[in-house]
Amino acid sequence: MNKKETYFLSQPHQPFFILGIVNAVIMMLLFALGYKGIISPTIDTLTLHSYSLIFLVFTNFFTGFLFTTFPRFNQTQTIIKSYYSKIFYANAVASTLFAIGIIISRDLVIVAMLTAFISHFFIIYKLTNIYKSSMSADKSDSFWILGANHLGLLSHLLFIIALFIPSLLNAAINIAFYLYLIFLAFSVGQRMIPFFSHSFAQKGKYFIEITFTLFVLKSLFSTSGFIGLELIIDIVLAIYLFREFYSWQLHPFNSPPILWVLHLALFWLPLSFALSAVSLIAELFLDTSFYFLNIHLLALGFLTTVLIGFGTRVTLGHAGLPPQADKFAKNIFFLIQAVVLLRLLYSLNIAFGWGANFLFDISFSAWLLLFILWGARYAKVLIFGKKS
């Protein structure tokens, strides 16, 4: 094995970040082609879109981040290369089979999902062992991070079963989205962002427990179609999270870009729930649909912003480069917000019948541009260890 190949696999985040970037482009492209009727996917477009982004894009980014940082959280030895390399190769195989299967064979998609599920099991198996062997005096944050991952594995299984029992798809999506993706990113963010910001403000008593309970209720009411109750939870989450984050005194306007992007991501959480409440009120009184507006605000505003923010910081820091955002990186951070705005406009277009369906093409293209530019900027750092 040559030095370039050795470096590419020398740290856990490198191969998983690269795979996440590649999948972000390929899976969104496949969804767009299916959504516009250019291809006929072998599974429904909702499953294609939600499963591929959750388990083939975001899960790879999470794995790279947690395989790098979770041992540090818990004061244990790092994960050996032979273990995470096998996970990476399995994920790469699953991603390839899924992309091919979407075009030619539903059975191949099932094989891909089963492969990804087995890989996901061994990801969580390793994280669980790290947690159990932890020498850290305070394991509370690790407990919630691990718990979110276990819920992710449950939702992964539900997605596979939903191929045969479609009525389970809604539950699979809500558990995967709110209790896995969003709560996992929240659990990491509420630990790391105040630390990076040198904020020593005392967090509210039972802060994570209360937030988790509200997320469970959000997932439950969204799955059950209880819009009125879901609306109440959105309002409570918006107020509760904003008051908590504001009390941390993060000073985003006086922070460098590599830090304020994380502050921005954090405040997208209460803002997303507030806008979700507004959209639910409109749905109740205007009898219209905002076309998954609440999910996309969280997925783009909070999740993608925090992913790019942490991903940039980890990529630079672990390559021995200063964890600072240059002008290009700052523009990437602003581009994320443009993607959020474009997706918001597309939902409003659906809700109010503007007829501006070209907004789908623009928002989809902006997503592709975001990950192509970010990948092009940091691929050399991830693969070769050279500054791009």
Secondary structure as UniProt FT lines:
FT   HELIX           3..8
FT   HELIX           13..35
FT   TURN            36..37
FT   HELIX           45..51
FT   HELIX           52..58
FT   HELIX           59..73
FT   TURN            74..75
FT   HELIX           81..104
FT   HELIX           106..132
FT   HELIX           140..162
FT   TURN            163..164
FT   HELIX           166..168
FT   HELIX           169..174
FT   HELIX           175..182
FT   HELIX           183..196
FT   TURN            197..198
FT   TURN            205..206
FT   HELIX           207..224
FT   HELIX           227..247
FT   HELIX           252..254
FT   HELIX           257..286
FT   HELIX           293..296
FT   HELIX           297..304
FT   HELIX           305..317
FT   TURN            318..320
FT   HELIX           327..352
FT   HELIX           358..383
//
